[in-house]
Amino acid sequence: SYQEDYFATLDPATPEETARYGLLSVVADGMGGMAHGDAAAQIAVKTFVAAYREKAVEEPVKDALMRSARAANR
């Protein structure tokens, strides 16, 4: 009856941003039944996207994804 999942997308506005970031979609399961599961999902997704936005041009996508996942996990 209550949606606790959260998602976000990173849709670059320019060809340069597309080359740097690609297209990103992130979904976090809100851990239904847990206290503040919705807040945890929202924080995890927002932290992941913010960390991914720090991707340097020369950083491989797989490395940026792993770094972002670690940041969200913290």
SULNOR-V932437 format. One line per field, one symbol per residue. ss: DSSP state (2 for helix, 1 for strand, 0 for the rest). phi: phi as a letter, one per 20 degrees, with the letter a starting at -180 (. if undefined). psi: psi as a letter, one per 20 degrees, with the letter a starting at -180 (. if undefined). A space follows every 10 residues. Layout:
ss: ???
phi: ???
psi: ???
//
This chain:
ss: 0000011111 1000222222 2011111100 0000002222 2222222222 2200000000 2222222222 2220
phi: .cedfbbbcd dgecgfffff dmdcccccff lgnefmffff fffffffgff fffegfgeff gfffffffff ffff
psi: ipoiqqrqqo nqirhghghg hbpppppppj mpiqpkhghg ggggghgggg ghijpqgipq ghghggghgg ghh.
//
